[in-house]
Amino acid sequence: MKPQRTVVALMAIALLIAGCGREGGSREETPTGGGNAPAASGDFGSLSDVCKPGSPGASSAQGVSDTEIEIGVFSDIGFTKNPDFVDAAKVFTSWCNAAGGINGRKISTNLRDAKLMEVRQRMLEACREDFFLVGGSAALDGLGVKDRLNCLLPEFPAQVTQTANTGSDLQLNAGSTMSENVNPYTGFQDWLINTAYPDSKGAIGMINGDNPITKVMGEKLTESLKAAGATITYSDLYPISGVPDWTPYAQAIKAANVKGLIFFGEFRYLAKLEEVLTSMNYKLDWIDANSNSYNEIFLDAAKTSLGFQNNVADLTDTAPLSAADKVPAVQQLKDLYAEYSPDSDITFQGLKAFGAWLLFAKAATACGDDLTRACVYNTAAKETKWTGGGLQAPVDLSKPFADQKRCFNVQQATPDGWKAADFGPNTDGIFNCGFTPYKYTADFGKPLTLADVGKSIADLK
């Protein structure tokens, strides 16, 4: 592959994993918030005193002083120009610091811009400086796990992407991801093919970007769908750098009489494919646009097809923005973005990142003045019904996530924006809960552990 094509392909991988790209340059640092504004309330949703004033003393923990806590935020922003994790960090820290910080200590953030291929370099820097990693993600996050475990650096990520990192030790991830050893979209999948659109069960199509990450996603869903009795009548790969004309793919989909389409790739490419399908007057029962398309940019890119094609996305355990009238935490989040980062789009990734920040702050505040990594990690791990104040369905962080029953939440892309689909919610009108995720039989790898680097949880201080 020529160098220019390699760069384009890597860009496409990063945009797929990290969500939507944005126009504009890389940010040099993440603002820490604070300022001279009047003290704000430290309550969020159903959570009380997430952040609050205090008079802490000195600390021996790395990254902690009597006035400040240094937190690392991973991102590929220098490569993708995607600011979602940076925006979430800015909004959270600005609000939290205005409310008094963590018992009086202000949160400052160190942006660990991996630029896609520099994960290890940024992780080694974080190992030297940061107290914790919170609310971030890198497309190739598996490259830094061994170093993170070796320096005993805990993380509460917004998103995990590679098997080596997903469920690794010293990590609490309260959300579902395709890199798990189970299919977190099992409930959504079964709703699509058995309840909402049963005629599509025998005519599923799948298009994946031709790269190792998305190809594995396709392999996992293929196994899960077949186990559920579905028939895949069309499956294809497209060059990860995109194609100039999506007509051949649209024609193949029509020829195979595909009724339900799963697309793993950059959502702008999906919008172009749908434009061709719509011009051919070929309408599918449903198109799984996946949660990475849950943003305003996809709505704009696909606007010529939204009134014709049925785009749906499963936000799994995350409350949608459309639930603001039912969930005070969602409305509060929208208000905080309007106050501290009014030009930012609240995306699925932003929602996940803010939840990770809440988990850290609640645990850190509970630890009091004697702030240590062990206290924060162990306190957070005792949350048996964590909801992020209402931003997500309950999850028991004291148990392995893979073994827990799950929830799903279906959103539909319409000309008027993302709206909740009629998927039969049974928890506060937001989620459909109680399904057991399908466990893959194929070997897709396993996460790294402390034992892999010759350490144990007893070494965490």
BELTARA-V286155 format. One record per residue. N is the residue number from 1. RES is the residue in one letter. PSI is psi in degrees with one decimal (none if undefined). D_CENTER is the distance of its C-alpha to the mean C-alpha in Angstrom with 1 decimal. Layout:
# BELTARA-V286155
N RES PSI D_CENTER
N RES PSI D_CENTER
This chain:
# BELTARA-V286155
1 M 133.9 30.2
2 K 151.3 31.4
3 P -42.7 29.6
4 Q -41.5 28.7
5 R -34.3 27.2
6 T -44.4 25.3
7 V -44.4 23.7
8 V -42.1 22.8
9 A -43.0 21.3
10 L -38.8 19.2
11 M -44.1 18.0
12 A -39.1 17.0
13 I -46.3 15.0
14 A -40.5 13.1
15 L -36.2 12.5
16 L -49.7 11.3
17 I -43.3 8.7
18 A -4.7 7.7
19 G -148.5 8.1
20 C 143.3 11.4
21 G 160.6 14.2
22 R 156.5 16.5
23 E 150.7 20.2
24 G 171.9 21.7
25 G 171.9 22.1
26 S 144.1 20.3
27 R 140.2 20.4
28 E -32.1 22.5
29 E 163.8 21.2
30 T 124.4 19.1
31 P 148.1 21.4
32 T -7.4 22.1
33 G -160.5 23.3
34 G -128.8 26.4
35 G -160.9 29.6
36 N 16.0 32.6
37 A 154.0 31.0
38 P 151.5 32.3
39 A 131.1 30.5
40 A 165.1 27.7
41 S 140.2 26.9
42 G 12.1 24.5
43 D 144.4 23.6
44 F 121.6 20.3
45 G -125.1 20.3
46 S 1.6 21.9
47 L 134.5 21.6
48 S 142.9 24.8
49 D 46.4 25.4
50 V -43.2 21.9
51 C 145.6 23.6
52 K 160.7 27.4
53 P 169.9 30.4
54 G -178.0 32.4
55 S 71.8 34.7
56 P 156.9 33.2
57 G -166.6 35.3
58 A 158.0 34.8
59 S 148.3 32.3
60 S -4.1 32.5
61 A 141.3 28.8
62 Q 134.3 27.4
63 G 5.2 25.7
64 V 126.7 27.3
65 S -172.5 30.5
66 D -6.4 32.4
67 T -12.3 30.7
68 E 151.8 27.3
69 I 123.5 24.2
70 E 122.2 22.4
71 I 134.0 18.7
72 G 139.3 17.0
73 V 110.9 13.8
74 F 145.2 12.7
75 S 160.8 12.0
76 D 27.7 13.7
77 I -33.0 15.0
78 G -15.9 18.5
79 F -45.3 18.0
80 T -19.0 15.6
81 K 21.3 16.5
82 N 112.6 13.0
83 P 9.9 13.2
84 D -47.6 10.0
85 F -34.6 9.6
86 V -43.2 13.4
87 D -43.8 13.9
88 A -41.1 12.0
89 A -41.5 14.1
90 K -47.3 17.1
91 V -46.9 16.9
92 F -50.1 16.4
93 T -35.2 19.0
94 S -45.6 21.4
95 W -46.9 21.5
96 C -44.1 21.6
97 N -35.1 24.3
98 A -25.8 26.3
99 A 2.3 26.3
100 G -6.3 27.8
101 G -152.8 25.0
102 I 93.1 24.8
103 N 37.0 28.4
104 G -17.3 29.6
105 R 129.1 27.7
106 K 146.1 25.7
107 I 127.1 22.2
108 S 149.3 22.2
109 T 139.8 19.3
110 N 109.9 19.8
111 L 118.3 17.6
112 R 83.4 17.2
113 D 102.6 17.0
114 A -16.5 16.9
115 K 35.2 17.9
116 L -55.4 16.4
117 M 1.0 19.5
118 E 38.1 20.2
119 V -47.2 17.8
120 R -42.5 20.8
121 Q -45.6 22.7
122 R -33.2 20.0
123 M -39.4 19.5
124 L -36.4 23.3
125 E -43.6 23.5
126 A -37.2 21.0
127 C -27.9 23.2
128 R -21.5 26.1
129 E -34.7 24.9
130 D 147.6 21.9
131 F -40.2 22.0
132 F 162.0 18.4
133 L 129.0 15.0
134 V 138.9 12.6
135 G 28.1 9.4
136 G -174.8 8.9
137 S 152.6 8.1
138 A 141.6 10.6
139 A -39.3 11.0
140 L 50.3 14.0
141 D -19.9 12.9
142 G -19.7 15.5
143 L -18.4 18.2
144 G 0.6 18.0
145 V -45.1 17.8
146 K -42.0 21.6
147 D -40.1 22.3
148 R -43.6 19.9
149 L -37.0 21.6
150 N -34.0 24.9
151 C 9.5 24.7
152 L 46.7 23.3
153 L 109.5 20.4
154 P 157.8 17.9
155 E 142.0 14.2
156 F 85.6 11.7
157 P 160.1 8.5
158 A -34.0 5.3
159 Q 141.2 4.0
160 V 149.0 7.1
161 T -28.2 8.8
162 Q 150.5 12.5
163 T -39.5 14.7
164 A -26.1 16.6
165 N -26.0 13.8
166 T 109.0 12.1
167 G 16.1 14.1
168 S 165.7 16.3
169 D 158.5 18.7
170 L 32.8 18.3
171 Q 132.6 14.6
172 L 112.4 13.2
173 N 114.2 9.8
174 A 7.8 10.0
175 G 162.7 7.4
176 S 155.9 8.1
177 T 151.7 7.5
178 M -14.2 10.3
179 S 3.8 11.4
180 E 169.8 12.9
181 N 9.0 16.7
182 V 163.1 16.4
183 N 104.6 15.3
184 P -9.9 12.8
185 Y 16.3 13.9
186 T -46.1 17.5
187 G -44.1 18.3
188 F -46.3 17.1
189 Q -47.0 19.0
190 D -35.8 22.1
191 W -42.5 22.1
192 L -51.0 22.1
193 I -17.2 24.9
194 N -28.8 26.9
195 T -57.7 26.8
196 A -43.9 25.8
197 Y 65.8 27.0
198 P -25.3 29.2
199 D -16.4 31.1
200 S -11.2 28.0
201 K -31.9 27.9
202 G 10.5 30.6
203 A 63.6 29.2
204 I 136.4 25.6
205 G 153.7 24.7
206 M 131.6 22.0
207 I 126.8 21.4
208 N 148.7 19.3
209 G 143.2 19.2
210 D 73.4 21.8
211 N 159.7 19.8
212 P -36.6 19.2
213 I -52.5 15.5
214 T -28.9 15.7
215 K -38.8 19.0
216 V -39.6 17.9
217 M -43.6 15.3
218 G -41.2 18.5
219 E -40.2 20.6
220 K -47.5 18.5
221 L -32.6 18.5
222 T -45.4 22.1
223 E -45.7 23.1
224 S -43.6 21.4
225 L -43.8 22.9
226 K -37.6 26.3
227 A -27.2 26.3
228 A 1.0 25.9
229 G 8.5 28.9
230 A 158.2 27.3
231 T 126.9 29.0
232 I 110.4 27.3
233 T -11.0 29.9
234 Y 130.7 28.2
235 S 131.2 25.9
236 D 160.9 25.7
237 L 149.4 24.0
238 Y 150.9 24.0
239 P 131.4 24.3
240 I -21.4 20.9
241 S 0.5 22.6
242 G 173.6 23.4
243 V 150.4 26.8
244 P -24.0 29.3
245 D 120.0 30.1
246 W 6.7 28.1
247 T -45.7 31.3
248 P -36.9 31.9
249 Y -41.8 28.6
250 A -41.5 29.3
251 Q -39.3 32.8
252 A -38.4 31.7
253 I -43.5 29.4
254 K -41.5 32.3
255 A -33.0 34.8
256 A 1.1 32.8
257 N 42.6 32.6
258 V 134.5 28.9
259 K -23.4 27.8
260 G 126.2 24.1
261 L 131.2 22.0
262 I 128.3 18.7
263 F 119.9 17.4
264 F 107.1 15.1
265 G -173.3 15.3
266 E 126.8 15.2
267 F -21.6 15.3
268 R -32.9 18.4
269 Y -39.6 20.2
270 L -41.4 19.5
271 A -39.2 21.1
272 K -39.8 24.0
273 L -44.0 24.5
274 E -34.0 24.5
275 E -39.8 27.1
276 V -45.5 29.4
277 L -41.5 29.0
278 T -39.6 29.8
279 S -24.8 32.8
280 M -2.7 34.0
281 N 32.1 33.8
282 Y 114.0 31.8
283 K 127.0 29.5
284 L 160.8 27.2
285 D -39.6 26.6
286 W 153.4 22.8
287 I 122.7 20.2
288 D 101.4 16.7
289 A -8.2 14.9
290 N 164.9 11.4
291 S -20.6 8.4
292 N -17.1 8.2
293 S 1.0 11.6
294 Y 78.3 10.9
295 N 170.1 12.7
296 E -27.3 16.3
297 I -40.1 16.9
298 F -42.3 16.5
299 L -39.5 18.9
300 D -41.9 21.3
301 A -32.8 21.2
302 A 15.6 21.9
303 K -27.9 24.3
304 T -13.7 27.3
305 S -12.2 25.9
306 L -30.1 24.0
307 G -6.8 27.2
308 F -51.4 28.1
309 Q 151.0 25.2
310 N 89.0 23.0
311 N 127.2 19.3
312 V 154.0 17.0
313 A 138.8 13.3
314 D 117.2 12.1
315 L 11.8 9.4
316 T -110.8 10.4
317 D 14.3 10.8
318 T 132.5 9.5
319 A 135.4 12.6
320 P 162.4 13.1
321 L -26.3 14.9
322 S -8.9 17.9
323 A 12.3 18.4
324 A -30.9 19.6
325 D -14.3 23.1
326 K -27.1 22.4
327 V 107.3 19.9
328 P -33.1 21.2
329 A -37.9 18.0
330 V -44.1 16.4
331 Q -39.9 19.6
332 Q -40.6 19.7
333 L -44.5 16.4
334 K -39.3 17.7
335 D -39.7 20.9
336 L -39.5 19.5
337 Y -41.0 17.8
338 A -31.8 21.2
339 E -44.9 23.0
340 Y -18.2 21.3
341 S 65.6 19.5
342 P -21.0 21.1
343 D 0.9 20.4
344 S 141.6 16.6
345 D 127.7 14.7
346 I 112.1 12.2
347 T 176.5 9.3
348 F -42.3 6.3
349 Q -37.7 4.4
350 G -39.2 7.6
351 L -44.1 7.8
352 K -39.9 5.3
353 A -43.1 7.2
354 F -37.3 10.3
355 G -38.2 10.2
356 A -39.9 10.1
357 W -40.8 13.0
358 L -40.9 14.8
359 L -45.6 14.9
360 F -50.0 16.4
361 A -41.7 18.8
362 K -44.4 20.1
363 A -43.2 20.9
364 A -40.7 22.3
365 T -39.5 24.5
366 A -24.4 25.7
367 C -14.6 26.9
368 G -154.2 29.3
369 D -31.7 31.1
370 D 75.2 31.0
371 L 118.9 27.4
372 T 158.6 26.5
373 R -43.6 23.5
374 A -42.4 24.9
375 C -46.5 25.3
376 V -47.5 21.8
377 Y -48.7 20.2
378 N -34.2 22.8
379 T -44.8 22.7
380 A -35.9 19.0
381 A -8.7 19.5
382 K -0.9 22.2
383 E 111.7 20.0
384 T -13.8 20.8
385 K 57.4 19.5
386 W 127.9 16.6
387 T 2.1 15.3
388 G 34.9 14.3
389 G 2.1 17.5
390 G 0.7 16.6
391 L -10.9 13.0
392 Q 168.4 12.2
393 A 153.4 14.6
394 P 140.1 16.5
395 V 142.3 15.5
396 D 104.6 18.1
397 L -5.3 17.0
398 S -6.8 20.5
399 K 157.4 20.2
400 P 130.7 18.4
401 F -36.0 15.3
402 A -25.3 16.5
403 D 0.1 19.7
404 Q 151.2 18.5
405 K 154.8 18.9
406 R 174.5 15.9
407 C 158.7 15.4
408 F 159.3 14.5
409 N 114.2 14.5
410 V 124.8 15.7
411 Q 146.7 15.7
412 Q 131.2 18.3
413 A 120.4 18.7
414 T 166.9 22.2
415 P -19.4 24.5
416 D 11.4 24.0
417 G -176.2 20.2
418 W 128.4 17.5
419 K 155.0 19.3
420 A 131.7 19.0
421 A 167.5 20.7
422 D 85.9 23.4
423 F 15.2 21.7
424 G 54.2 23.7
425 P 147.3 21.7
426 N 9.5 23.4
427 T 101.9 21.6
428 D 23.4 22.5
429 G 12.8 22.3
430 I -42.5 18.5
431 F 156.9 17.5
432 N 111.6 19.4
433 C 162.3 19.3
434 G -2.9 21.2
435 F 153.5 20.5
436 T 121.9 20.6
437 P 142.2 18.1
438 Y 131.9 20.1
439 K 125.8 20.6
440 Y 144.7 21.2
441 T -26.8 24.7
442 A 155.6 24.3
443 D 110.0 23.5
444 F 16.6 20.2
445 G -179.5 20.6
446 K 158.4 19.7
447 P 157.8 17.9
448 L 152.2 20.1
449 T 167.0 22.0
450 L -35.3 24.1
451 A -29.8 27.1
452 D -21.6 26.2
453 V 15.9 27.0
454 G 27.5 29.9
455 K 174.2 28.5
456 S 169.2 27.8
457 I -23.1 26.1
458 A -18.2 29.6
459 D -14.5 29.2
460 L 125.6 26.5
461 K none 28.4
